[in-house]
Amino acid sequence: MDLINEALAFEKAKLSRMSTSDRVVASREAKRLVLALNEIYKRTKDANIMDIMKRLTVKKKKIEVRLKGRPDPAF
């Protein structure tokens, strides 16, 4: 359950005004948390864990969009 608390704390953390290296670290941390929660979910099938994983994935995608930049629609 410590992992769930860690994931919830990461979810509530502010990600504004981060440097690029901080964004990379945050993206990797989100990935680590999602994969660890997935191992727990495989055993328990708890819907709450799935909801946490979904929210972390959304936050991770937002971080990665900021890192990679939005694709140019002209191409």
Secondary structure by P-SEA (a helix, b strand, c coil): caaaaaaaaaaacccccccaaaaaaaaaaaaaaaaaaaaaaaccccaaaaaaaaaaaaaaaaaaaaaaccccccc
